[in-house]
Amino acid sequence: MHARLISTASAVARGLGQIFFVRSALTGLGIVIGLSFSSWSIAGLVVLGSVVQTHGAYFLQRRRSEIDDGLMGYNGALVGAAAAWELGGTWPAVLVTVVGSFACIPVHEMIRWLWSLPWLRRFDLPVSTAPFCIIAGLEHGAIVPLLRTESSATPVNSFSGYELGLFQDFSEVVLSAGLATGLVIVLSLFLGSWKIGVASLAGSALAIGLGIAVHSPTAQISAGLTGYSAVLAAIALGVVVLPERPWVVRAGAVVAGVGLTLAFNHVLAFAGGPVFTWPFLLSMWLVMVVVKFRKARIFPRAVTKVE
């Protein structure tokens, strides 16, 4: 019983680390510590979201190895972050987190099924944060307006300056704010994987540079609103989803992916409402399709499915 509790707690913590593609309970713990500098309500609801999705997946007898690795916890954690961002540390936020985190499980399976269809299977597209974006978007439009109260509060960043965006990008991935939060998260990523740490900082720096080049508002860059999706895109494309490609191809994919996140962020902003991590998802999927399609055209016999 004791060993099972430790195993489950580790899976929950890894679910937090998997927000940044890191399979490390230590990284997950560091993320919670970082979030506590910003808001205890965000830290608590992020943990609750990972707990609910992880336990729900165990209960539904989903793939045990994936659950143990935290792959059925990170979307729930992000749903918790969104609930705290919209409703603060309130009981309605707890309710939204519990319902939304559990709903991430069937949505995850639905997207997995979609990507496994014959005409899409060749691209090996990951589910990634799509369940979070879908569930949090539905809750934002249909549920949160009914529950929001005047007492709801979210962290406010009082800093400004391009250099602060380098770390605020990491805070904004979990819908938080604060230099200390971003610094702790960055350190936590390096504890889990130096490659992911380097890629994430490179993505953040590149997004800031591109943001300055296209004259994005200084306030948006310094608050991390321009580069948070770029952090995830750089990690995914530089380290995780194209491991068999040469480093030159992955570097090019990172540059393309980061540039696309800024473009998608700008386009999606016109639709109104939260953008969440859609810019990252769309950029990663698009770059993966292009890279894998080009390889299939040039080396048709070399294409194999990566599990």
Residue pairs with C-beta under 8 A, 6 or more apart in sequence:
7 68
8 54
8 55
8 58
9 25
10 25
10 68
11 54
11 67
11 68
11 69
11 70
11 73
12 28
12 47
12 50
12 51
12 54
12 70
12 73
13 25
13 26
13 28
13 29
13 50
13 70
14 23
14 24
14 25
14 28
14 68
14 69
14 70
14 73
15 28
15 50
15 53
15 54
15 70
15 71
15 72
15 73
15 74
15 76
15 77
16 27
16 28
16 29
16 31
16 32
16 46
16 47
16 50
16 70
16 73
16 74
16 77
17 23
17 24
17 25
17 26
17 27
17 28
17 31
17 70
17 74
17 188
17 192
18 28
18 69
18 70
18 71
18 73
18 74
19 31
19 74
19 77
19 78
19 173
19 174
20 27
20 31
20 173
20 185
20 189
20 196
20 200
20 231
20 232
20 235
21 196
21 232
21 235
21 236
21 239
21 240
22 28
22 188
22 189
22 192
22 193
22 196
23 69
23 70
23 192
24 191
24 192
24 193
26 188
26 191
26 192
27 188
27 189
27 191
27 192
28 50
28 70
28 188
29 188
30 184
30 185
30 187
30 188
30 191
31 46
31 174
31 184
31 185
31 188
32 43
32 46
32 47
33 184
33 188
34 171
34 180
34 181
34 182
34 183
34 184
34 185
34 188
35 42
35 43
35 46
35 174
35 176
35 181
36 43
37 178
37 180
37 181
37 184
38 155
38 171
38 176
38 177
38 178
38 180
38 181
39 84
39 89
39 154
39 155
39 176
40 89
41 84
41 88
41 89
41 93
42 80
42 81
42 84
42 85
42 155
42 174
42 175
42 176
44 84
44 89
45 80
45 81
45 83
45 84
45 89
45 93
45 94
45 97
46 77
46 78
46 80
46 81
46 84
46 174
47 77
47 80
48 80
48 94
48 97
48 98
48 101
49 73
49 75
49 76
49 77
49 78
49 79
49 80
49 81
49 83
49 97
49 100
49 101
50 70
50 73
50 74
50 76
50 77
50 80
50 101
51 73
51 76
52 76
52 97
52 98
52 101
52 102
53 72
53 73
53 75
53 76
53 77
53 79
53 101
53 102
53 104
53 105
54 67
54 70
54 72
54 73
54 76
56 72
56 101
56 102
56 105
57 66
57 67
57 72
57 73
57 105
58 64
58 67
60 105
62 72
62 105
62 109
63 72
66 72
67 73
72 105
72 108
74 129
74 132
75 101
75 104
75 108
75 129
75 131
75 132
75 135
76 97
76 100
76 101
76 102
76 104
77 101
77 174
78 129
78 132
78 136
78 174
78 175
78 277
79 96
79 97
79 100
79 101
79 104
79 132
79 135
79 136
79 139
80 97
80 101
81 174
81 175
81 176
82 100
82 132
82 136
82 139
82 140
82 175
82 274
82 276
83 93
83 94
83 96
83 97
83 100
83 139
84 93
84 97
84 154
84 175
85 154
85 175
85 176
86 93
86 96
86 140
86 144
86 148
86 152
86 154
87 93
87 96
87 144
87 147
87 148
87 149
87 152
88 151
88 152
88 153
88 154
89 153
90 147
90 149
90 151
90 152
92 147
92 148
92 149
93 147
93 152
95 147
96 139
96 143
96 144
96 147
99 139
99 143
100 135
100 136
100 139
103 131
103 135
104 131
104 132
104 135
107 130
107 131
107 134
107 135
108 127
108 131
111 127
111 130
111 131
112 127
114 120
115 121
115 123
115 124
115 125
115 126
115 127
121 305
122 292
122 296
122 303
122 305
123 285
123 288
123 289
123 292
123 293
124 241
124 288
124 292
124 305
124 306
125 285
125 288
125 289
126 236
126 241
126 284
128 236
128 280
128 281
128 284
129 232
129 276
129 277
129 280
129 281
130 281
132 276
132 277
133 276
133 277
133 278
133 281
136 274
136 276
137 273
137 274
137 276
140 273
140 274
141 273
155 176
155 177
155 178
156 177
157 168
157 177
157 178
157 222
157 223
159 168
159 179
159 222
160 218
160 219
160 222
161 218
161 222
162 208
162 212
162 218
162 221
162 222
164 179
164 222
165 204
165 207
165 208
165 211
165 221
165 222
165 223
165 224
165 226
165 227
166 182
166 201
166 204
166 205
166 208
167 179
167 182
167 183
167 185
167 186
167 204
167 224
168 177
168 178
168 179
168 182
168 222
168 223
168 224
169 182
169 203
169 204
169 207
169 208
169 224
169 226
169 227
169 228
169 230
169 231
170 181
170 182
170 185
170 186
170 189
170 200
170 204
170 224
170 228
170 231
171 177
171 178
171 181
171 182
171 185
171 224
171 228
172 223
172 224
172 225
172 227
172 228
173 185
173 228
173 231
173 232
173 277
174 185
177 223
177 224
182 224
186 197
186 200
186 201
189 196
189 197
189 200
190 197
193 239
195 238
195 239
196 235
196 239
196 240
199 234
199 235
199 238
199 239
199 254
200 231
200 234
200 235
202 234
202 238
202 254
203 227
203 230
203 231
203 232
203 233
203 234
203 235
203 238
203 254
203 258
204 227
204 230
204 231
204 234
206 230
206 234
206 254
206 255
206 258
207 226
207 227
207 230
207 231
207 258
207 261
207 262
208 221
208 226
208 227
210 258
210 259
210 262
211 220
211 221
211 226
211 227
211 262
212 221
214 262
216 226
216 262
220 226
221 227
226 262
226 265
227 261
228 277
228 280
229 261
229 264
229 265
229 277
229 278
229 279
229 280
229 283
230 257
230 258
230 261
230 262
230 280
232 277
232 280
232 284
233 254
233 257
233 258
233 260
233 261
233 280
233 283
233 284
233 287
234 254
234 257
234 258
236 257
236 280
236 284
237 250
237 253
237 254
237 256
237 257
237 284
237 287
237 288
238 250
238 251
238 253
238 254
239 250
241 284
241 288
242 249
242 250
242 253
242 288
242 291
243 306
244 306
245 253
245 291
249 291
253 287
253 291
256 283
256 287
257 283
257 284
257 287
258 283
260 279
260 282
260 283
260 286
260 287
261 279
261 280
261 283
262 279
263 279
264 278
264 279
264 282
264 283
265 275
265 279
268 275
268 278
268 279
269 275
292 303
295 302
295 303
296 303
